[in-house]
Amino acid sequence: MISVKDVNYRYPKAKSNVLNDITMSFDQGKVNVIAGLNGAGKTTLFDLITGVYPIQNGEFQNVPKMDDILYQIQGTFLSQMILGRDYARLVYKISGKKFQKGSPSAFIDLGDQRENTLLERLWNRELGQMSVGERRWLYVTLLSQLDRKMYLFDEPTSAIDPSSRLKICKRLERLAKEPGKTVIMSSHHLHELEFIACKLFVMNNGSVTFQGSYHEFLSTFETTNPDIAFDHCINL
């Protein structure tokens, strides 16, 4: 099990920590979801796990080597003229996997006919002609084809429609259920979590204020609305 124990972090010249005694354990077989307001410390935690920033104190246990980690960051620039298949070729080339010409069905089977059809539709379309949700789904879907032990997705469902968010969550759930893989994502959206197997962490001001299942989260704050539960959680 990959875990974080007593991790603190302070940026140079900052007056206070951005992370305070963070302790988490991430489950396999579930999507590990970290929720929190902007500035809660989610991206900083991801950057520490992946070695972007050096660890100042605390420890990370059983974190794979960098070659076994996929880290999808926010705001990656790609030309809007790139076709879906060109992005697939880029991902496969970086990973060392062989890219085959032709339709995606020649070497990718997503295990879901609707997703296979969507991939076929986007294959020869420019990124600029796709909706934001379609682009995000394409990025996550192709990156999830790479064989890694750990996957970090920084807000892959932000600013997209509910249907695309659910597709991405389901895609990550299927990835998490593959043997030996740990999937972690940050998110501002909680309603979709009702429909996937997940472990939820809530961060606020650099601390973890909740960790447990989605249903335990609702039960703890005595509500059926995750947004209300989240509001209570960050105001403890």
Secondary structure, DSSP 8 states (H G I E B T S, - for coil): -EEEEEEEE--TT-SS-SEEEEEEEE-SSSEEEEEE-TTSSHHHHHHHHTTSS---EEEEES---GGGEEEE-TT----TT-BHHHHHHHHHHHHT----SS-GGGT---S-HHHHHHHHHHHTSBGGGS-HHHHHHHHHHHHTTS--SEEEEESTTTTS-HHHHHHHHHHHHHHHTSTT-EEEEEES--GGGGGS-EEEEEEETTEEEEEEEHHHHHHHTT-S-HHHHHHHHHT-
